[in-house]
């Protein structure tokens, strides 16, 4: 993806979130210079990989295959292992009309996917077979706002604004905005996007960025290259 495209997506996403009254924390608007100057002060932000996250999954067509995310808070895997402390994470996402977040599952993370507003959110689901792969014959039972819902492999669960679904490790899922753009919340156990995503196709979680202009704000995937320890 070009940096200019990333910058435009950030601007559009900020306006879309604000239209629903959803406001990001102050660090979202730090410039690159701000983050470099305050590197020691923002160590917890960098370590938890909080911030902007935009991906086309390496496919090269963000409008068709991609996702906007912002990680607001994220605990540590060490806390999760011990069952105490900051064992949770929260994201806000935008799933555009017919924009596919590709089929994947998580190995550790349990997550609530919440339609925060806009169009319906469509989630295509499969269960896992003994080898962890998709099982087209397995029925999947999930909790949707506390109510058990069972779907056949390959069926699409539609979430209206205000509705949510709980996905556990092994629940294969892909999603998109149905009929329009959707503001999507995620509340989960600790999140590590570098290690915990298993995709059904050989794609990447993060995009390669072509630097055709200066970054408006850094992405979480930029931190290693743009922010050095002080």
ZIQUI-V701974 format. One line per field, one symbol per residue. ss: DSSP state (a for helix, b for strand, c for the rest). phi: phi as a letter, one per 40 degrees, with the letter a starting at -180 (. if undefined). A space follows every 10 residues. Layout:
# ZIQUI-V701974
ss->???
phi->???
This chain:
# ZIQUI-V701974
ss->cbaaaaaaaa aaaaaaaacc cccccaaaac caaaaaaccc ccaaaaaacc bbbbbccccc ccccbcbbbb bbbbccaaaa aacccccbbb bbbbbcbccb bbbbbbcccc bbbbbbbbbb bbbbbbbbcc cccbbccccb bbbbccbbbb bccccbbbbc cccbbbbccc cbbbbbbbbb bbbbbbbbbc ccccccbbbc cccccccccb ccccccccba aaaaaacccc
phi->.ccccdcccc cccccccccb gcbccdcdbc cdcdcccbdc cbdcccccfc hcabbbfgcg adccbiabbb ccaacbcccc ccgagcbbaa bbbbbcdgcc cccabbcbcb acbbccihcc bbbcbacbcd cgccbccccb bbcbfgbcbb bcdgcbcbbc dgcaacbbdg ccabaaccgi cbcbcbbacd bbccbbbbcc bcbbcbccbc ccacccaccd ccdccbbbcb
